[in-house]
């Protein structure tokens, strides 16, 4: 092998080893620019929908995180830390599986917002709920745009806002306009 081949091989190796660091830096810097928000679907909660007669103020009546979902939320929090996100403005849907996911991320106090609540049981609320989500994003980014904003919500909310279906624990980095409306996005699968 001649010197130029060794040099090319070495540069390629360095580039490939640095690429994850560059990608990681982008998530943290994007979340600090005041134009991005990270939407996350709650971690694994076995089942489908919520039981008939569930109550938002009684977790025992809802579909909740299982052991795997609790571990998954902690792993996601650790992954976010490895991306440079050690603290964030974390806001959750009022459903217990979302609140528990948000707390287990370990990124700071968790606020609750009905704007992140599921409309799975009444799909006619999709447009109204999505407008409320846009207002929440606009308000939070305009008031404190240098702190990462992480919103823990449900698949129907993320799909209505971005047009993408995501799995449990998946995250969507969304670039927004000044009105909190979706411009573009990048999906980060659950680690």
C-alpha positions as CSV (number, residue, x, y, z in Angstrom):
1,X,0.0,0.0,0.0
2,X,1.5,3.4,-1.0
3,X,1.5,6.5,1.1
4,X,-1.5,8.1,-0.6
5,X,-3.7,5.0,-0.1
6,X,-2.7,5.0,3.6
7,X,-3.6,8.7,3.9
8,X,-7.0,8.2,2.2
9,X,-7.7,5.2,4.3
10,X,-6.8,7.1,7.5
11,X,-8.9,10.2,6.5
12,X,-11.9,8.0,5.7
13,X,-11.5,6.3,9.1
14,X,-11.3,9.6,10.9
15,X,-14.3,11.0,9.0
16,X,-16.5,7.9,9.8
17,X,-15.5,8.0,13.4
18,X,-16.3,11.7,13.7
19,X,-19.6,11.5,11.8
20,X,-21.6,10.4,14.8
21,X,-20.1,13.2,16.9
22,X,-21.1,15.8,14.2
23,X,-24.6,14.3,14.0
24,X,-24.9,14.4,17.8
25,X,-23.8,18.0,18.0
26,X,-26.5,18.9,15.4
27,X,-29.4,17.7,17.6
28,X,-28.2,19.7,20.6
29,X,-27.5,22.8,18.6
30,X,-30.8,22.5,16.7
31,X,-32.7,22.3,20.0
32,X,-30.9,25.4,21.2
33,X,-31.6,27.6,18.2
34,X,-35.2,28.6,19.0
35,X,-36.5,27.1,15.8
36,X,-36.7,23.4,16.7
37,X,-38.7,21.3,19.1
38,X,-38.4,17.6,19.9
39,X,-41.7,15.7,19.9
40,X,-41.6,12.3,21.5
41,X,-44.1,9.5,21.6
42,X,-44.4,8.0,25.0
43,X,-42.4,4.9,25.8
44,X,-43.9,1.4,25.5
45,X,-47.3,0.9,27.2
46,X,-48.7,-2.5,26.4
47,X,-52.1,-2.6,24.8
48,X,-54.1,-0.4,22.5
49,X,-55.9,2.7,23.4
50,X,-57.2,3.1,26.9
51,X,-59.8,1.0,28.8
52,X,-63.4,2.1,28.7
53,X,-64.1,4.6,31.4
54,X,-60.5,5.6,32.0
55,X,-59.9,8.8,34.0
56,X,-57.0,11.2,33.5
57,X,-56.6,11.8,37.2
58,X,-56.4,8.0,38.0
59,X,-53.4,6.3,36.4
60,X,-54.8,2.8,37.5
61,X,-57.6,3.3,35.0
62,X,-55.3,4.0,32.0
63,X,-52.9,2.1,29.8
64,X,-49.5,2.7,31.5
65,X,-45.8,2.0,30.9
66,X,-44.7,-1.5,31.5
67,X,-41.3,-2.6,32.8
68,X,-39.9,-2.4,29.3
69,X,-41.4,1.1,28.7
70,X,-39.9,2.4,32.0
71,X,-36.4,1.1,31.0
72,X,-36.9,2.5,27.5
73,X,-37.6,6.0,28.8
74,X,-34.5,5.9,31.0
75,X,-32.4,4.7,28.0
76,X,-33.8,7.6,25.8
77,X,-32.9,10.0,28.6
78,X,-29.4,8.7,28.6
79,X,-29.2,8.8,24.8
80,X,-30.3,12.5,24.9
81,X,-27.6,13.2,27.5
82,X,-25.0,11.6,25.1
83,X,-26.3,14.0,22.4
84,X,-25.5,17.0,24.7
85,X,-29.0,17.5,26.1
86,X,-28.6,17.4,29.9
87,X,-31.6,19.6,30.7
88,X,-34.6,20.8,28.9
89,X,-38.0,22.4,29.1
90,X,-40.1,19.1,29.2
91,X,-43.8,19.3,28.7
92,X,-46.1,16.2,28.8
93,X,-49.6,15.2,27.9
94,X,-51.7,14.6,31.0
95,X,-51.9,10.9,30.3
96,X,-49.9,9.0,32.9
97,X,-47.8,7.0,30.3
98,X,-46.6,10.4,28.9
99,X,-46.0,11.9,32.3
100,X,-44.0,8.9,33.5
101,X,-42.0,8.8,30.2
102,X,-41.2,12.6,30.6
103,X,-40.1,12.1,34.3
104,X,-37.9,9.1,33.5
105,X,-36.0,11.1,30.8
106,X,-34.5,13.0,33.8
107,X,-34.1,16.3,32.0
108,X,-35.7,18.5,34.7
109,X,-39.2,19.3,36.0
110,X,-42.1,18.2,33.9
111,X,-45.0,20.5,33.0
112,X,-48.3,19.3,31.9
113,X,-50.3,20.7,28.9
114,X,-53.7,19.6,27.6
115,X,-52.4,20.8,24.1
116,X,-50.4,17.5,24.1
117,X,-53.4,15.3,25.1
118,X,-54.5,12.5,22.9
119,X,-57.5,12.8,20.6
120,X,-57.5,9.1,19.8
121,X,-61.0,8.7,21.2
122,X,-62.4,11.6,19.2
123,X,-60.6,12.1,15.9
124,X,-62.8,15.1,15.2
125,X,-60.6,17.1,17.6
126,X,-57.5,16.6,15.4
127,X,-57.5,20.1,13.8
128,X,-58.3,21.9,17.1
129,X,-55.7,19.9,19.0
130,X,-53.0,20.5,16.4
131,X,-53.7,24.3,16.5
132,X,-53.3,24.1,20.3
133,X,-50.0,22.3,19.9
134,X,-48.8,25.0,17.5
135,X,-49.8,27.7,20.0
136,X,-47.9,25.9,22.8
137,X,-44.8,25.6,20.6
138,X,-44.9,29.2,19.6
139,X,-45.4,30.4,23.2
140,X,-42.6,28.2,24.6
141,X,-40.0,28.9,21.9
142,X,-40.8,32.7,22.0
143,X,-40.5,32.9,25.8
144,X,-37.3,30.8,26.3
145,X,-35.7,29.9,22.9
146,X,-32.3,28.9,24.2
147,X,-33.5,25.9,26.2
148,X,-34.3,22.6,24.4
149,X,-38.0,22.0,24.3
150,X,-39.1,18.3,24.5
151,X,-42.8,17.5,24.2
152,X,-44.0,14.0,25.2
153,X,-47.2,13.1,23.5
154,X,-49.1,10.5,21.5
155,X,-48.8,9.0,18.1
156,X,-52.0,10.7,16.8
157,X,-50.7,14.1,17.8
158,X,-47.3,13.6,16.1
159,X,-49.0,12.2,13.0
160,X,-51.4,15.1,12.8
161,X,-48.6,17.7,13.2
162,X,-45.9,16.1,11.0
163,X,-47.7,13.6,8.8
164,X,-45.4,10.8,10.1
165,X,-46.4,7.7,12.0
166,X,-43.9,6.9,14.8
167,X,-43.3,4.0,17.1
168,X,-43.2,4.1,20.9
169,X,-40.3,6.1,22.2
170,X,-39.5,7.6,18.7
171,X,-38.6,11.2,18.6
172,X,-39.2,13.8,15.8
173,X,-37.0,16.9,15.6
174,X,-39.3,19.5,14.1
175,X,-38.2,22.8,12.6
176,X,-41.0,25.3,13.1
177,X,-41.9,28.8,11.8
178,X,-42.6,31.8,14.1
179,X,-46.2,30.6,14.5
180,X,-45.2,27.1,15.8
181,X,-46.2,25.5,12.5
182,X,-44.3,22.5,11.1
183,X,-41.8,23.3,8.4
184,X,-39.6,20.1,8.3
185,X,-38.6,17.2,10.5
186,X,-36.2,14.4,11.1
187,X,-37.1,11.2,12.9
188,X,-34.8,9.7,15.6
189,X,-35.8,6.1,16.3
190,X,-35.9,5.1,20.0
191,X,-32.3,4.0,20.9
